[in-house]
Amino acid sequence: MRDETRTGFGSAGGAEPSRGLLRGRSERAVLVGVDISSRAGTRRPGAEGARSAALARSADDALDELAEPRPLLTAGGLSGIPTELSADASLVEFRELVESAGAQVVAQVLQRRSRADAATLIGAGKVEEIAGIAASTEADLVVFDHDLTPTQLRNLEGQLPCLVLDRTQLILDIFARHARTREGQLQVELAQLEYMLPRLTGRGKAMSQLGGGIGTRGPGETQLETDRRRIQKRLVHLRGELDAVKRVRRQQRQRRESAPVPTVALVGYTNAGKSTLFNKLTGAEVLASSRMFATLDPKLRALELPSKRRILLSDTVGFIRNLPHTLVTSFRATLEEVERAEVLLHVRDASSNYGEEQKSQVERVLGELEVLDKPRIEVLNKIDLLTAEERAGLATRGTVTVSAHTGEGLDGLLAAIDAALTADPLVDAELVVPQSEGAVLAAIEAGMVIHSRAFEGDSVHLLVRGPASLVGRVRQGLEVKE
C-alpha cells in the first residue's frame, strides 16, 4: 500500500499539513510537462476520449468544481495571467523547482494536447507510457507541471506505481522547507490546509479508520467529516494568529514611518540574486542560495547611501509564473513591504535566456499590487557570467548593471537609489555655524556631504548637500539660538 503520509494527508487523522514532501534520501522523480493549447493538436478524441469522459463522471465531480484550478497566477497576482514561456522553457524551469525540493530527476516527458483530459489530464495512452517510465527508472515520484483536480489525482495514483504530485503541492513543499520565522510557517501551513481541504474526498480509503462493507456508509466517510472539521478549526486558528502578526507588523511599520527613513524593496523573479545583492549592500548574512525560493521571510536592514542618507533595504520573496493561489493570499502580508516601499529595485538575472519573459511576469505582479507608478530601478545582476560583448549590449537607459557576487557596479547602484528617492530630496545649502556648536557640526558631518569648509572668525562657512529635512532642522536650530 502506498505511503499516504508523505503527502501530508496522513492516515492517522489526515489533517496535519506537510512540512516538506520530499524528505530523507534524494527521491527519484519523473517530470511531466503539459502544454494545453489549440496548437498542440486538432485530433478529435476517439475511444480514449470516451473512456476518459466515462471515468471523469463520478460523484466527486461536484467537489472538483470547488477545487477546479483557478486561473494561472503570478506571485501576488489576483487575476489570470498567461505565461509567456514556451512549454519546453517551462519544463526547464520546473526541473529547477523539483531539484530545489531535493529530488533527483530521472526522466521527463512533455505532453501536448489541444484540451485537458477530464480524467487524467494527459490521456490514458500517455498515462500508460509514464507508468512504464516510472517503473523502469524505479521512480519514487511523478510530478506534474500543472494543477490536478481531485479526480485526476485519484485516477493517476491508481494507475501509476508511485506517488503523484502536482505543481502546487511541489511549491508548497519548497515553501515549507524554507520557512524559518513563525510568520512564514503560519503562512505556509495556511496555504497547505486551504489546498488540502477540497481534496480530502479523493483520499477517503487511505484516511479511513473504520471498516467498510455492504450496507455501511462507505469507507472513510466518518473520518473524512472529522478531518474536515479539524482542518476548518485549524484554519480559523491560523488566520487569527496571522491577523495578530499583521497587527504587530503594522505597529512596527508605523514606528518606522514616524521617522524620515525611506524603505527600498528588492523585487524580482526567484533566483535572480536578490539575497546575494542584499547581503553585499548591507553586510547581512541572509541565506543566499541558487535554489528557488530560498528567501520567504522579508528582511530589513539599514543602509547608508553616498549622500549619507540612511534607508531601510527590504529583501522579499521571489516571484514565479503560476504561483499557487493559496500562497498568493497567504503571503499577502509579506508583499505589503513592496506596497509600502518608496523605491523598487527590480533585480533581473542578466545571464538568463528567459530574461524578458521573467521581466514581464514581475511587472504584471507589480501592476496587480498597484505599485507600477513607484520609482523603479532595473538592476541587471550576474554580469560576471557574461562576456565583454554581452555586457556592452546591456547598456540601456534606466538600467544599472551589477554583479552581487563580485561587487562590481554597486557604487553606481547606490548613486541611482540616491537619485530616485523623492520623499526627502537632497538639496544644496550654505550654512554658517558657530564653532562653539559642536553638536550641530557633528550632525552636519554625519548626515551631509560637505563640498567646502572655510573658517571666518568664530564661525564655519559650509557648502553642503544633504536631505532637506536635516538641512531644515539645522537652520531652524541656528535661528533659534541666534
C-alpha positions as CSV (number, residue, x, y, z in Angstrom):
1,M,0.0,0.0,0.0
2,R,1.3,3.4,-0.9
3,D,2.6,5.5,2.0
4,E,0.0,8.3,2.0
5,T,1.5,10.1,5.0
6,R,4.3,11.6,2.7
7,T,1.7,13.7,1.0
8,G,0.5,15.4,4.2
9,F,-2.8,13.6,4.1
10,G,-1.8,11.0,6.7
11,S,-3.9,8.1,7.6
12,A,-3.9,8.8,11.3
13,G,-6.3,11.8,11.2
14,G,-5.1,13.2,8.0
15,A,-5.5,16.9,8.9
16,E,-1.8,17.8,9.5
17,P,-0.2,19.6,6.7
18,S,3.1,18.5,5.2
19,R,6.3,20.2,6.4
20,G,8.0,19.0,3.3
21,L,7.0,16.3,0.9
22,L,10.5,15.2,-0.2
23,R,12.2,14.1,2.9
24,G,15.0,11.8,3.8
25,R,17.1,10.5,0.8
26,S,17.1,12.1,-2.5
27,E,14.0,10.8,-4.2
28,R,13.8,9.9,-7.9
29,A,11.3,11.9,-9.9
30,V,9.7,11.8,-13.3
31,L,8.7,15.2,-14.6
32,V,5.6,15.6,-16.7
33,G,5.2,18.9,-18.6
34,V,1.7,19.7,-20.1
35,D,1.1,22.1,-22.9
36,I,-2.6,22.7,-23.3
37,S,-3.3,24.8,-26.3
38,S,-5.2,24.7,-29.6
39,R,-1.8,24.5,-31.4
40,A,-1.0,21.2,-29.6
41,G,-3.2,19.3,-32.0
42,T,-6.5,19.2,-33.7
43,R,-7.3,15.4,-33.4
44,R,-10.7,14.8,-32.1
45,P,-10.9,12.5,-29.1
46,G,-11.8,8.9,-30.0
47,A,-12.2,5.9,-27.9
48,E,-9.6,7.2,-25.5
49,G,-11.6,10.4,-25.0
50,A,-14.8,8.4,-24.4
51,R,-13.1,6.3,-21.8
52,S,-11.7,9.4,-20.1
53,A,-15.1,11.1,-20.1
54,A,-16.7,8.0,-18.5
55,L,-14.0,7.8,-15.8
56,A,-14.5,11.5,-15.1
57,R,-18.2,11.2,-14.5
58,S,-18.2,10.4,-10.8
59,A,-19.7,11.6,-7.6
60,D,-16.6,13.5,-6.9
61,D,-17.0,15.8,-9.8
62,A,-19.1,18.2,-7.7
63,L,-16.1,18.5,-5.4
64,D,-13.9,19.0,-8.4
65,E,-15.8,22.2,-9.2
66,L,-14.7,23.5,-5.8
67,A,-11.1,22.5,-6.4
68,E,-11.0,23.4,-10.1
69,P,-7.6,25.1,-10.8
70,R,-8.0,28.8,-10.7
71,P,-6.6,31.0,-13.5
72,L,-2.9,30.8,-13.6
73,L,-1.4,33.4,-11.3
74,T,1.9,35.0,-10.7
75,A,3.1,35.8,-7.2
76,G,0.9,38.5,-5.7
77,G,-1.5,38.2,-8.6
78,L,-5.2,38.3,-8.2
79,S,-6.3,37.6,-11.8
80,G,-5.4,35.2,-14.5
81,I,-2.1,35.8,-16.3
82,P,-1.0,33.5,-19.2
83,T,2.7,32.6,-19.1
84,E,4.9,33.7,-21.9
85,L,7.4,30.9,-21.5
86,S,7.3,28.1,-24.1
87,A,6.3,24.6,-23.0
88,D,9.9,23.5,-23.3
89,A,11.3,26.5,-21.3
90,S,8.6,26.0,-18.7
91,L,9.7,22.4,-18.3
92,V,13.3,23.5,-17.8
93,E,12.2,25.9,-15.0
94,F,10.0,23.2,-13.5
95,R,13.0,20.9,-13.3
96,E,14.8,23.6,-11.3
97,L,11.8,23.6,-8.9
98,V,11.9,19.9,-8.5
99,E,15.7,19.9,-7.8
100,S,15.2,22.7,-5.3
101,A,12.9,20.4,-3.4
102,G,15.7,17.9,-3.2
103,A,14.7,15.3,-5.8
104,Q,16.8,13.7,-8.5
105,V,15.2,13.9,-11.9
106,V,15.5,10.6,-13.7
107,A,13.2,11.3,-16.7
108,Q,11.0,14.0,-18.1
109,V,8.0,13.9,-20.5
110,L,6.2,16.7,-22.3
111,Q,2.6,16.1,-23.4
112,R,1.0,18.5,-25.9
113,R,-2.8,18.4,-26.1
114,S,-5.5,20.7,-27.6
115,R,-7.5,20.2,-24.4
116,A,-7.1,18.7,-20.9
117,D,-8.4,15.2,-20.3
118,A,-11.0,15.3,-17.6
119,A,-10.0,12.1,-16.0
120,T,-6.2,12.1,-16.1
121,L,-5.2,15.5,-17.7
122,I,-2.9,13.8,-20.2
123,G,-4.9,10.9,-21.6
124,A,-4.9,7.2,-20.9
125,G,-2.2,6.4,-23.5
126,K,0.3,8.8,-22.0
127,V,-0.5,7.5,-18.5
128,E,0.5,4.0,-19.6
129,E,3.7,5.4,-21.1
130,I,4.6,7.3,-17.9
131,A,3.8,4.2,-15.8
132,G,6.3,2.3,-17.8
133,I,8.9,5.0,-17.4
134,A,8.4,5.3,-13.7
135,A,8.7,1.5,-13.3
136,S,11.8,1.2,-15.4
137,T,13.6,4.1,-13.6
138,E,12.4,3.0,-10.2
139,A,10.9,6.5,-9.6
140,D,9.5,7.5,-6.3
141,L,7.5,10.4,-7.7
142,V,5.7,11.6,-10.8
143,V,5.5,15.4,-10.7
144,F,3.2,17.3,-13.0
145,D,3.9,20.9,-14.0
146,H,0.2,21.6,-13.8
147,D,-2.5,21.5,-11.1
148,L,-4.6,18.4,-10.8
149,T,-8.2,18.1,-9.8
150,P,-9.1,15.6,-7.1
151,T,-10.5,13.2,-9.7
152,Q,-7.4,13.4,-11.8
153,L,-5.1,12.9,-8.8
154,R,-7.1,9.9,-7.7
155,N,-7.1,8.3,-11.2
156,L,-3.4,8.9,-11.7
157,E,-2.4,7.5,-8.3
158,G,-4.5,4.4,-9.2
159,Q,-2.6,3.9,-12.5
160,L,0.9,4.9,-11.6
161,P,3.3,2.9,-9.5
162,C,4.4,5.7,-7.3
163,L,3.4,8.9,-5.6
164,V,1.8,11.7,-7.7
165,L,2.3,15.4,-7.0
166,D,1.1,18.5,-8.9
167,R,2.8,21.9,-9.3
168,T,1.0,23.4,-6.3
169,Q,2.0,20.5,-4.0
170,L,5.6,20.9,-5.1
171,I,5.8,24.6,-4.5
172,L,4.1,24.2,-1.1
173,D,6.7,21.7,-0.1
174,I,9.6,24.1,-1.1
175,F,8.0,26.9,0.9
176,A,7.5,24.6,3.9
177,R,11.2,23.7,3.8
178,H,12.4,27.3,3.6
179,A,10.0,29.0,6.1
180,R,12.1,29.9,9.1
181,T,10.1,32.6,11.0
182,R,6.8,32.0,12.9
183,E,5.0,34.2,10.3
184,G,6.4,32.3,7.4
185,Q,5.5,28.9,8.9
186,L,1.9,30.1,9.6
187,Q,1.5,31.4,6.1
188,V,2.8,28.1,4.6
189,E,0.6,26.0,6.8
190,L,-2.5,28.1,6.0
191,A,-1.8,27.7,2.2
192,Q,-1.3,23.9,2.6
193,L,-4.6,23.4,4.5
194,E,-6.5,25.6,2.1
195,Y,-5.2,23.5,-0.8
196,M,-5.8,20.2,1.1
197,L,-9.4,20.8,2.2
198,P,-11.3,20.3,-1.2
199,R,-9.1,17.3,-2.0
200,L,-9.8,15.1,1.0
201,T,-12.5,13.1,-0.8
202,G,-10.0,11.7,-3.2
203,R,-8.1,10.0,-0.3
204,G,-11.1,8.6,1.6
205,K,-9.8,5.0,1.7
206,A,-6.4,5.9,3.0
207,M,-7.9,8.1,5.7
208,S,-10.5,5.7,6.9
209,Q,-10.3,4.4,10.4
210,L,-13.5,2.4,10.1
211,G,-14.3,-0.9,8.3
212,G,-16.4,-0.8,5.2
213,G,-18.8,-3.3,3.6
214,I,-22.2,-3.9,2.1
215,G,-24.9,-1.8,3.8
216,T,-22.4,0.5,5.5
217,R,-22.0,4.3,4.8
218,G,-18.8,3.6,2.8
219,P,-15.1,3.6,3.8
220,G,-13.7,6.8,5.1
221,E,-16.8,8.9,5.3
222,T,-16.9,9.3,9.1
223,Q,-13.1,10.0,9.2
224,L,-13.5,12.4,6.3
225,E,-16.0,14.5,8.2
226,T,-13.8,14.5,11.2
227,D,-10.8,15.7,9.2
228,R,-12.8,18.5,7.6
229,R,-13.9,19.8,10.9
230,R,-10.3,19.6,12.2
231,I,-9.0,21.5,9.2
232,Q,-11.7,24.2,9.4
233,K,-10.9,24.7,13.1
234,R,-7.2,24.9,12.4
235,L,-7.8,27.4,9.5
236,V,-9.7,29.7,11.9
237,H,-6.9,29.4,14.4
238,L,-4.2,30.2,11.8
239,R,-6.0,33.2,10.4
240,G,-6.3,34.6,13.9
241,E,-2.6,34.1,14.5
242,L,-1.7,35.7,11.2
243,D,-4.0,38.7,12.0
244,A,-2.0,39.1,15.2
245,V,1.2,39.0,13.3
246,K,-0.1,41.6,10.8
247,R,-1.0,43.9,13.7
248,V,2.5,43.7,15.1
249,R,3.9,44.3,11.6
250,R,1.6,47.3,11.2
251,Q,2.8,48.8,14.5
252,Q,6.4,48.2,13.6
253,R,5.8,49.9,10.2
254,Q,4.1,52.9,11.9
255,R,7.1,53.4,14.2
256,R,9.4,53.3,11.2
257,E,7.3,55.7,9.2
258,S,7.3,58.2,12.2
259,A,11.0,58.8,11.4
260,P,12.0,60.0,7.9
261,V,13.8,56.8,6.9
262,P,12.6,55.6,3.4
263,T,12.3,52.0,2.5
264,V,13.7,50.5,-0.7
265,A,12.4,47.0,-1.7
266,L,14.2,44.4,-3.8
267,V,11.8,42.6,-6.1
268,G,12.3,40.2,-8.9
269,Y,12.0,36.6,-10.3
270,T,13.0,33.8,-8.0
271,N,16.8,33.1,-8.1
272,A,17.7,36.4,-9.7
273,G,20.2,37.1,-6.9
274,K,18.2,39.4,-4.6
275,S,19.5,37.9,-1.4
276,T,23.1,37.9,-2.6
277,L,22.8,41.6,-3.5
278,F,21.1,42.3,-0.2
279,N,24.0,40.8,1.7
280,K,26.6,42.6,-0.4
281,L,24.9,46.0,0.2
282,T,24.1,45.7,3.9
283,G,26.7,43.3,5.2
284,A,24.0,41.0,6.4
285,E,24.2,37.2,6.3
286,V,20.8,36.3,4.9
287,L,20.7,32.9,3.2
288,A,21.7,33.2,-0.4
289,S,21.1,30.1,-2.4
290,S,20.9,29.1,-6.1
291,R,17.8,27.1,-5.2
292,M,14.4,28.7,-5.9
293,F,12.5,30.4,-3.0
294,A,15.5,30.4,-0.6
295,T,14.0,33.6,0.8
296,L,10.5,33.6,2.1
297,D,10.5,35.9,5.1
298,P,11.1,39.6,4.4
299,K,14.3,41.0,5.8
300,L,15.0,44.7,6.7
301,R,18.5,46.2,7.1
302,A,19.7,49.8,7.4
303,L,21.9,51.1,4.6
304,E,23.8,54.3,4.2
305,L,23.9,56.0,0.7
306,P,26.6,58.1,-0.8
307,S,24.7,61.2,0.3
308,K,24.9,59.9,3.9
309,R,21.1,59.4,3.9
310,R,20.0,56.2,5.6
311,I,17.4,53.9,4.1
312,L,15.9,50.6,5.0
313,L,16.5,47.9,2.4
314,S,13.9,45.1,2.2
315,D,14.6,41.6,0.7
316,T,11.3,39.9,-0.3
317,V,10.1,36.6,-1.7
318,G,10.8,36.0,-5.4
319,F,8.1,35.8,-8.0
320,I,7.4,33.0,-10.4
321,R,4.9,32.2,-13.0
322,N,1.8,30.3,-11.9
323,L,2.3,30.6,-8.2
324,P,-0.5,28.8,-6.4
325,H,-3.4,30.9,-5.4
326,T,-3.2,29.7,-1.8
327,L,0.3,31.1,-1.5
328,V,-0.7,34.4,-3.1
329,T,-3.3,35.0,-0.5
330,S,-1.3,33.6,2.4
331,F,1.8,35.8,1.6
332,R,-0.1,39.0,1.0
333,A,1.2,40.4,4.3
334,T,4.8,39.7,3.2
335,L,4.2,41.6,0.0
336,E,3.0,44.7,1.9
337,E,6.7,45.7,2.2
338,V,6.6,46.1,-1.6
339,E,3.5,48.2,-1.4
340,R,5.0,50.5,1.3
341,A,8.4,51.0,-0.3
342,E,9.4,54.3,-1.8
343,V,11.7,52.9,-4.5
344,L,11.7,49.4,-6.0
345,L,14.8,47.6,-7.2
346,H,13.8,45.2,-9.9
347,V,16.6,42.7,-9.8
348,R,17.0,40.6,-13.0
349,D,19.3,37.8,-14.0
350,A,21.3,39.2,-16.9
351,S,22.6,35.7,-17.8
352,S,19.1,34.2,-18.1
353,N,17.9,33.1,-21.6
354,Y,14.3,34.0,-20.5
355,G,15.0,37.4,-19.0
356,E,12.3,39.2,-21.0
357,E,9.6,36.7,-20.1
358,Q,10.6,36.9,-16.4
359,K,10.6,40.7,-16.5
360,S,7.1,40.6,-18.0
361,Q,5.9,38.3,-15.2
362,V,7.3,40.5,-12.5
363,E,5.9,43.7,-14.0
364,R,2.5,42.1,-14.1
365,V,2.7,41.3,-10.5
366,L,3.7,44.9,-9.6
367,G,0.8,46.1,-11.7
368,E,-1.6,43.9,-9.7
369,L,-0.1,45.2,-6.5
370,E,-0.7,48.7,-7.9
371,V,2.9,49.8,-7.4
372,L,4.0,50.3,-11.1
373,D,3.8,54.1,-10.5
374,K,6.6,53.9,-7.9
375,P,10.1,54.9,-8.8
376,R,11.7,51.7,-10.1
377,I,15.3,50.9,-10.9
378,E,16.1,47.9,-13.2
379,V,19.1,46.1,-11.8
380,L,20.8,43.7,-14.2
381,N,22.6,41.3,-12.0
382,K,25.1,38.4,-12.6
383,I,27.1,40.4,-15.2
384,D,30.2,38.4,-14.1
385,L,28.7,35.5,-16.0
386,L,28.6,37.5,-19.3
387,T,31.3,38.1,-21.9
388,A,32.5,41.7,-22.6
389,E,30.4,41.8,-25.8
390,E,27.3,40.7,-24.0
391,R,27.9,43.3,-21.3
392,A,28.2,46.0,-23.9
393,G,24.7,45.1,-25.2
394,L,23.2,45.7,-21.7
395,A,23.9,49.4,-21.6
396,T,20.4,50.8,-21.9
397,R,18.8,53.9,-20.3
398,G,17.3,53.4,-16.9
399,T,19.2,50.2,-16.0
400,V,22.1,49.6,-13.7
401,T,24.4,46.6,-14.3
402,V,25.9,44.9,-11.2
403,S,27.5,41.7,-10.0
404,A,26.3,40.9,-6.5
405,H,28.9,38.1,-6.4
406,T,31.9,40.3,-7.1
407,G,30.6,43.7,-6.0
408,E,31.0,45.3,-9.4
409,G,28.7,48.2,-10.1
410,L,27.4,48.6,-6.6
411,D,28.6,52.2,-6.3
412,G,26.5,53.1,-9.4
413,L,23.5,51.3,-7.9
414,L,23.8,53.3,-4.6
415,A,24.0,56.5,-6.6
416,A,20.9,55.6,-8.6
417,I,19.0,54.9,-5.4
418,D,20.1,58.3,-4.0
419,A,18.8,60.0,-7.2
420,A,15.4,58.1,-7.1
421,L,14.4,59.0,-3.6
422,T,11.9,61.8,-3.5
423,A,10.4,61.8,-0.1
424,D,13.3,63.6,1.5
425,P,15.1,65.1,-1.5
426,L,18.8,66.2,-1.5
427,V,19.3,70.0,-1.5
428,D,22.4,72.2,-1.8
429,A,22.8,74.7,1.0
430,E,25.2,77.2,2.5
431,L,25.4,77.1,6.3
432,V,27.2,79.4,8.8
433,V,27.7,77.6,12.1
434,P,29.4,79.0,15.2
435,Q,32.5,76.8,16.1
436,S,31.1,76.5,19.6
437,E,28.1,74.5,18.2
438,G,29.9,71.2,18.3
439,A,26.7,69.1,18.2
440,V,25.4,70.9,15.1
441,L,28.8,70.5,13.3
442,A,28.8,66.8,14.2
443,A,25.3,66.4,12.8
444,I,26.3,68.0,9.6
445,E,29.4,65.9,9.3
446,A,27.4,62.7,9.9
447,G,24.4,63.4,7.7
448,M,25.5,65.7,4.8
449,V,28.2,65.7,2.1
450,I,30.4,68.7,2.7
451,H,31.7,70.3,-0.5
452,S,33.8,73.1,1.1
453,R,34.6,74.4,4.5
454,A,36.0,77.8,5.4
455,F,36.7,79.4,8.8
456,E,36.0,83.1,9.5
457,G,36.4,84.3,13.0
458,D,34.3,82.1,15.3
459,S,32.2,80.7,12.5
460,V,32.5,77.9,9.9
461,H,31.1,78.6,6.4
462,L,30.0,75.3,4.8
463,L,28.7,74.4,1.4
464,V,26.8,71.1,1.8
465,R,24.4,68.7,0.1
466,G,22.1,66.8,2.3
467,P,18.5,65.7,3.0
468,A,16.0,68.6,3.0
469,S,14.7,67.6,6.4
470,L,18.1,67.7,8.1
471,V,19.1,71.0,6.4
472,G,15.8,72.5,7.6
473,R,16.4,71.3,11.2
474,V,19.9,72.6,11.3
475,R,18.8,76.0,10.0
476,Q,15.9,76.2,12.4
477,G,18.1,75.3,15.3
478,L,20.7,78.0,14.4
479,E,17.9,80.6,14.0
480,V,16.5,79.8,17.5
481,K,19.9,80.2,19.1
482,E,20.5,83.5,17.4
